[in-house]
Amino acid sequence: MTDLHLSLDRSAGRLAAQIAAGFRAAVRSGRLTAGTRLPSSRDLARDLDVSRGVVVTAYEQLTAEGFLIARRGDGTRIAPLARPDEEAAPPRPGAPQRPGAAHGPGAPARPDGPAPVYDLTPGRPDLSAFPRERWIATARTALRTLPHDALGYPDPGGVAVLRAGLAAYLGRVRAAHADPGQVVIMNGVAHGLSALLALLRGAGHGALAVEDPTSVRQLPMMESAGLRLVRVAVDGEGLDVAALARSGARAVLVTPAHQYPTGVVLSAARRAALIAWARRVDGLVLEDDYDAEFRYDRDPVGCLQGVDPERVVLLGSVSKSLAPALRLGWAVAPPAVAARLCEHRAGTDLGAPVLEQYALAEFIAAGGYDRHLRTMRRRYRARRDALAAALELHLPDARVHGVSAGIHLYVELPAGCDETAVVARAARAGVAVAGARSMWSPERARSAPPALVLGYAGLGETRLVKAAELLGQAVTHGADG
């Protein structure tokens, strides 16, 4: 077995971080080379006289950062990691390129060409962290215990065990007020929103208010529903409810827990005003709870639906917490709206895939979902901290917003910067970023400060620091030029 020469200062605490730091130093110095097989977490814990959980945490962190690779049957090995001084080098001509990543909410489609070395486009979780083995185990358990008649056409509202599990989970974690009959399983938030807009139009609504700025990915889908979209300004307290009242709309889509893209949390006064508006105009609030699981500096604000379940529809999914590929989401709606959503599913697509629903129900019931979220909160917080600190160093004149939650930052560039030019220069340096201007209405875009929306979930701390350095150079060189 490789002699790792790991030394620990037990009086300093944070033993997992010390172990991880020791491995990083060994890899960077060349003492541990690519392909080196490491001892199992149990064996290393015994050698170091620490609990196995400490070693598991260190291994998970290093795997997330790209220092280690863990494969079933092959153990844990040192990954083929570039040296820090080589990390920014562009790919060799003719070298295979990493497949392009899915575009995040609000991110413009990238032109054809090589994939970026550092992808900071927003909207995607760390897909390498999907808990494959745990998911396989829970799916196997669910399938083994599934009654035969459950394999027929499903309840269009979703399988009962998942609706009950989500009602309990959302009540515990998001302070939602729901019974299983109010939960309707959808194929992600976009599907739930599309169905709700169809119902609104059928009920005589002619307009939908949306935040300004907002995700440009959603706009074409919402426009195709036949509703007139009314942009309502967002400021430092969130949606301007007084402006909403003047819009004439009786339905609004909001992201109150972590406004996309600015990261603003809807203030207590605005939350109260929004609920009062909905009651006054007999309106409906569509609450997109897209990344509320990830709150770092304090407990998350409870969802709006818990304040007035008769006026708010809570939309959520596992796309940010697990993976978009699962296409599993939910709408927690007033009873009459939930019944109409079930009828809509029965008349359009007959409901969501059953096996995946039972697997998610088992994953939640067995505690796997909570454990996974705890792991990802630690990981994303470390990545957020690394990126924010690097931006402060390399872009000291920028203003960073939205750091308290989510998996992206909203970065206002120094006055006078050309946002489009910065995005282009960053791309030439291998850093893919999304400009914010397209997310504002044309009227407000003219006065909005130049800004970038940076997703940090998919890169480890070392790579985020390098990406921030290159981004700083893209801004500085533009100012110099």
N, C-alpha and C positions, 0 to 999 in steps of 0.2 A: 504493500500500500504506500502511496506517496506520502512523504513526510511533509506536512503542510506548514509546520513552524508557525502556528497561530498562537499568539500570546494574548491573554485577557487581563484587563485591570478590573477586578471584580468590585472594587470600591467605587468605580466610576459608573456602574450600572449600564443599562442599554446593551446587554451582552450580544443580542442578535445583530445590532448595528456594528459592534466591534468585530464580530465574525465576518460580516459582509465586507467591512472595510479592509480586513486582512486579506480576504480573497481578491478584492479589487487591486490592492497593492501588488499581490503576487502575480496576477495576470498582467498588469501594466509593466511590471519589471521584467517579465519574461520567465520568471521562475516557474509559473504554471503555464503550460502551453496548450494550444487547442487540442482537444481530444483526450486530455488527461482525465481519467476516471476518478471520481471522488468517493470517499467512503459514504456509506448510507447515513441518513440522518441519525439513526439509532447508534451506529458505531461511533460517529463523530461526537455525539452527545456524551457517550461513555468516555471517550478519550479526553474530552474537555471538562468533564464533570459538570455538565449543565443539563437542563431538561431537554428532552427531544424537541419540545415545542419551540425552544429558542433556535435550534438549528434549522428546523422546518421554516421558521419565519425568515431566517437569513437566506436559505436556499430559494425560497419563493421570491424574495426581493431581488436576488441576483439573477434569477431566471427572467423576471420581468424586465430587468435592465439589459438583458442580452448577454450577460457574462456566462451563464450556465444553460445547458440544454438537458432536459430530463425526458427520457423515453422509456416506455414500459418494456421491461426485459433487458434494458441496456444500462440502467442506472442513471446517475447524474454525471455529466462531463463538462469540461471547460469548452465553451463555444468558440468557434472561429471568429474571434472579435478583433476588429482593427485596432492597432495602437492609437492612442489619443492624437499623436501628431500626424497620423495618416487618415484620421476619420473623415476629414473634410474633403479629401481628395475625390474628384469626380470619378465615376466609373470609367474603366478602360474602354477605349473604342472597341466595339464588337463584343464586350462583356454582356452576359445575360442580365436583363433588367428585372427588378421586382415588379410583379403585376401591379397595375394601378389600383389605388384604393378607392373605395366607394366615396362619393362626395358627401360631405356633411351638410347639415341644414344651412342654407344660406351660402354655401360655397359654390362659386361658379364652376362650371365644367372646365377641366383643364384641357388644353389642346393636346392632340396626339403627339407622342414623343416619349423619350425616356421618363421613367418614373422618378420623382424627386428623391434625393438622398435623405432629406428630412421633410416629412409630410406633417405640416401643422394645420391642415385644413380641418375645420371643426365638424363635430357631429357623429364621430365614431368612437366606440369604446376600445379598450385593448382586447382585440379579438383573440390574441394568443393566450389570454387568461381564461377563456371559456373553460369551465370545469368539466372537461370531457369525461373523465373517469367517474366522477360523481353523477353526472347526468346519465351515463350509460347504466350505472347501478340503479338509479331511481327509475329510469325507464324500464329496466328489466323487472324491477319489483312491481311497477304499475301494470305491465303487460301480463305478468304471471298471475296477478290477482284480479285481473279484469274479467267481469262476467261476460259470457258469450253474447248476450243481447246488447251489450254496450258497443259492439262492433257494427251495429246497424246505423241507419241515418241518425245523426245526433239531434238533440234538442238545439234548435237554432240559436238559443240564447247562451249555449255553452253547457258543458257537463256540470252536474250539480255539485260534485265534490270540489271542483276548481272554483266555482262561484262562491261556495261557502268559505273555502280557504282564503280567497282574495278578500272577501268581505271582512273576515277576521284580521287578516294581515294589514289591510289598509286602515282599519279602525285602530289597530295598535300602533302602526308606524306613521300614518299620515293624518291621524285624528279624523278620518272619514266617518260619516254616519250612514251606514248601509246595512241592509240585510241581503242575503244571497239573491233574492228576487229582483233587486235593483242593479245587479251586476250582469252585464251582457258581454260575452267574450267576442272580441273583434280581432281581425288580422292586423294588429298594430294601430297606432294612433291615427295614421292617415286614413285607414279604412273606417275607423269610428267617426272621424270628422266628416268624411265624405257621406256616410250614411245619415249623420245628423243634419247636414246641409240639405240633403234631399228631403228630409222630413220637415225642415223649416220652410223650404220653398212650398211644399205641399200644404203647409198650414197657413200660407199667405204672407210669409215674410219676404220682403223684397230686397233687404240689405243686411249685410253682416259687417260689423265693425271689427277691425283688426288693428293691432298695435303698429306704431310707426316709430322705430324700425321693426321689421319682422323678417322671418325666414322667406327668402324668395322661392325656395323649393315648393312651398305650400300654395303660393299664389295661383299658379295655373290650374291646380286641382280645384281650388275654391271658386275661381272664376267660372270653371266649367259647370259648376252646380247651378248656374243661372242667377246667382245673387249678386247684387251690386256691392262691391267692397268699398268700405269707408275707412280711410286711415285715420287713426286717432293718436295724437302725440303721446309719447312716453317721456317723462322727465325724471328727476332724481328720486321721486317717490313712486314711480311706476306709471300706470295708465292715468291720463288726465280725465277723470270721471266727469268733470264739468263739460269738457269738450265732447265726451261721449254723449252726454245728455242733449247737446245741441245737434248731434249728427242725424237724429231721426231714426237710427237703427234701434231694434228691440232685441238684438242678439249680438253677442260680442265674444271673440276668441281672445283669451289672455294666457300669459305664462307668469303667474304671480309669484311663484316660489323662486324663480331665477329667470328674469325676463330675457328672452332671446332676441337680439344678441347682447344687449348691454349689461346683463347680469344684475340689474336692479331688482330688489325685492319690494313687492307692493307694500306700501306702508300701512300701518294699522288704520289710519284715518281714511285712506283710499279704499281699503278693503270694506270698511263700514259703508262708505259712500257708494261703492259698486253694488253691494247687496241692496242698499236702499233704492238705488236706481232701478234694479231689476224688479223689485216689488212694485215700484211706482208705475212702471211702464208695462207691467205684465211681461217682462222679458226673460231671457235665458242667457246664462253665462256658461261658456264652454271653457273649461279649465284644463289646459295642456300641462300636465305634471311631468314633463319629459325627462328631467334629471334630478328630481327632488330627493332621491335616495342619497345623493352625494352632497352632504353638508359638512363642513370641516371645522368651523370656528365656534359653533354653538349648535344647539338642537334645532332641527328644521322647523320652520313655521308650518303650522297645520294647514291643511288644504282648505280652500274656500267652501268646498262642498260640505264640510263638516259644520259650517256656520249656517248654511241654508240649503239643505238637501232638496228642497222643492224648487229652487231657482238655479241650481248649478249642476252641470254634468261634468264629472271628473273623468278625464281621459288619461290613460297611462299604458305602459307596455314594458316588456323586458328588453327592448332594443338597446337601451343604454346600459342596463344592469347586467344582461347576459350577452345577447347577440341579436342583431336585426334579422338574421336568417331564420330565426324561430317563427317570426310573424305571429306573435301572440301579444295581444293587448286587451284592454277592457274599457268599458264605459260604465260608470256608476251614475245612474240617472234617476230622476223622479219616477215613481212607479208607472205613471201613464206614458212617459217618454220611453222607459225601458220596455214596456209592452210593445210600443210601436217599433222600436229597434228590433225586437225579436221577430215581429211580423215582417219587417223589411228583410231580415236575413232569410226567413223562410221563403220569401218570394223572389229572392235574387240569387243566393248561393248555397242555401241549405245548411249553413253553419260552418264552424271552423273544424280543422282536422282533430280527430278525437284522441289519438295516441299521444300527441304532443300535450294536449290538455291534461290528460291523466298524469303524464310525466311531470309537468310543472306542479300539479297539485301535490304529488308525492314529494317533490323537491322542497316545496314550502312546508309541508307537514313534518318532514323529517329534519327540518332545521338547516338543510343545505343552502337554501336561498339566503338566510340571515348570515350564515358563516361566510358565504361568498361575498356578500355586500360588505361585511366588516373587513375582509381582506382587501377588497378593491378601494374602500375608503382610505385605508392606510397607504396603499400604493399611489392612488391619485393625489392624495395630499402631499406626499413626498415629491411627486412630479410637479405639482402646482408650485410648491415652495422653490424648487430648483429653477423653474422657468421664471417665476416672478423675481427671484434674486438676480438671475442672469440679465433680465431685462433692465433692472435697476442699475446694473453695472454697465451694460453696453448701450442702453437707450435711456440715460438718466433724465432726459427732458420729456419722455413719454409719460402718459397717465394711464395706469392700469386699473381696470374696473372688473367687478364680478369675481373677485378672488375667493369669496367666502363659500362658494358652492359650485357644483357643476363640473364639467370637464373642458371648459374653454375660458379664455380671457378676452376681454374687450380692451384693446390698446389704442388709445388716442395718440397719434403721432405728433411730433413737434409742429407748431404752427408753421405754415409755409411749405410743408412737405407735399409732394405730388403723390397721392395714394396709389394711383395706377402705375406710376413709374417705380415706386418702391416694390410693389407686387412683382413687376417684371424683373427688376434687378435681383430680387430675392430668388426668383425662379431660376435665373441664370447661375446663381450661386448654389443651386440645389435645394433651396428651401421653398416649399409650397405653402402659401398663405392665402387667406381670403380677405379681400378688401371689403369694407363695410358700406361703401357708398351705394351699392345696388340694393341694399336692404332698407334704405330710406325711401320715402315717397319723393318724386322729383322736386316738389316744392321745398321739402326740408333738407334734401340732399345738398342743395346749393349752399346752405349755411352750416351744415354739419361738419365738425372737424374731421380731417382725414383720420382714418382708423383702420385697424386690422382686427380680425377675429381669429384667435389662435387656439386650436385644439391641442391638448397636451396628453391625452390619454394613451396614445399609441407609441410614445417614445420614452425610453428610460432617461434618467436624470442626466447622464453624461451627454447623451445626444441632444437633449433639450438645451443644455448649456451651450453646446457648439452651435446649434441652430440660432440661438439668441445672439451669439457673437456675429454670425454671418448676417443676420437680420440687421443688427446695429451697423454693420459695414454698408449694407445696402442703403440705409437711411443717410448715413454720414457722407458716403460718396456722392449721393444725389445732391446733398446740401453743398458739398464742395464744388460740384460740377455746375 
